Amino acid sequence: MDLRDLSDLMEILGDQGVATLLQFNQERLADNGKPWTVILTGPAVGPIRIIDYDGDTLPECLNVVLNKLREQPGDWSWLPIDFS
């Protein structure tokens, strides 16, 4: 996945009613924590209203949150399967 693919994905999710937040936290990395956070929120996320995950890598976080989004109501079959 390159930066353009990620940008396209975020725009399409936005069009579907899902806001996406990506964060890299250097302080957590320095403390041997999980530096990446991905948050999905918005009406299209379904009744849970927010999906978030902290991980070691951006692809790991994207895989987890998109798999959780697939479990929500709606047609999410178009989502990419793997970001590794």
C-alpha positions in Angstrom: 0.0 0.0 0.0 1.4 3.4 -0.8 0.4 6.9 0.4 -2.0 7.4 -2.6 -3.9 4.2 -1.8 -4.3 5.2 1.8 -5.5 8.7 0.8 -8.0 7.1 -1.7 -9.3 4.7 1.0 -9.8 7.5 3.5 -11.7 9.6 1.0 -14.0 6.7 0.1 -14.6 5.9 3.7 -15.5 9.6 4.3 -17.9 9.4 1.4 -19.5 6.4 3.1 -19.9 8.3 6.4 -16.7 7.1 8.2 -14.2 9.6 9.6 -10.6 8.2 9.8 -7.9 9.4 12.2 -4.3 8.2 12.0 -1.8 9.0 14.7 1.8 8.2 15.4 2.8 8.9 19.0 6.6 9.2 19.5 6.2 9.2 23.3 4.6 5.8 23.4 7.3 4.5 21.1 10.0 5.7 23.5 8.1 4.0 26.4 8.1 0.7 24.4 4.4 1.1 23.8 2.3 0.8 20.6 2.9 4.1 18.7 0.2 3.8 16.0 -3.5 4.5 16.5 -6.2 4.3 13.9 -9.8 5.4 14.8 -12.9 5.1 12.7 -16.0 6.9 13.7 -19.3 8.2 12.3 -22.8 7.0 11.6 -21.7 4.4 9.1 -19.6 2.6 11.7 -22.9 1.3 13.1 -24.2 1.0 16.6 -20.8 0.9 18.2 -20.1 4.4 16.7 -16.3 4.1 17.1 -13.6 1.5 16.2 -10.1 2.1 17.4 -6.9 0.2 17.7 -3.4 0.9 19.0 -0.6 -1.2 17.3 3.1 -1.4 16.4 2.6 -0.6 12.7 0.1 1.3 10.6 -0.7 -1.8 8.5 -1.5 -3.8 11.6 -3.9 -1.1 12.9 -5.6 -0.8 9.5 -6.1 -4.5 9.2 -7.7 -4.7 12.7 -10.1 -1.7 12.3 -11.2 -2.6 8.8 -11.9 -6.1 9.9 -14.0 -4.7 12.7 -15.8 -2.4 10.2 -16.6 -5.4 8.0 -18.5 -6.9 11.0 -20.8 -3.8 11.1 -24.1 -3.4 9.2 -23.7 -2.4 5.6 -21.8 -3.5 2.5 -18.1 -3.4 3.4 -17.1 -6.2 1.0 -15.2 -3.6 -1.1 -12.7 -2.9 1.7 -9.1 -4.0 1.1 -8.3 -7.4 2.7 -4.7 -6.9 3.8 -2.3 -4.0 4.2 0.8 -6.0 5.0 
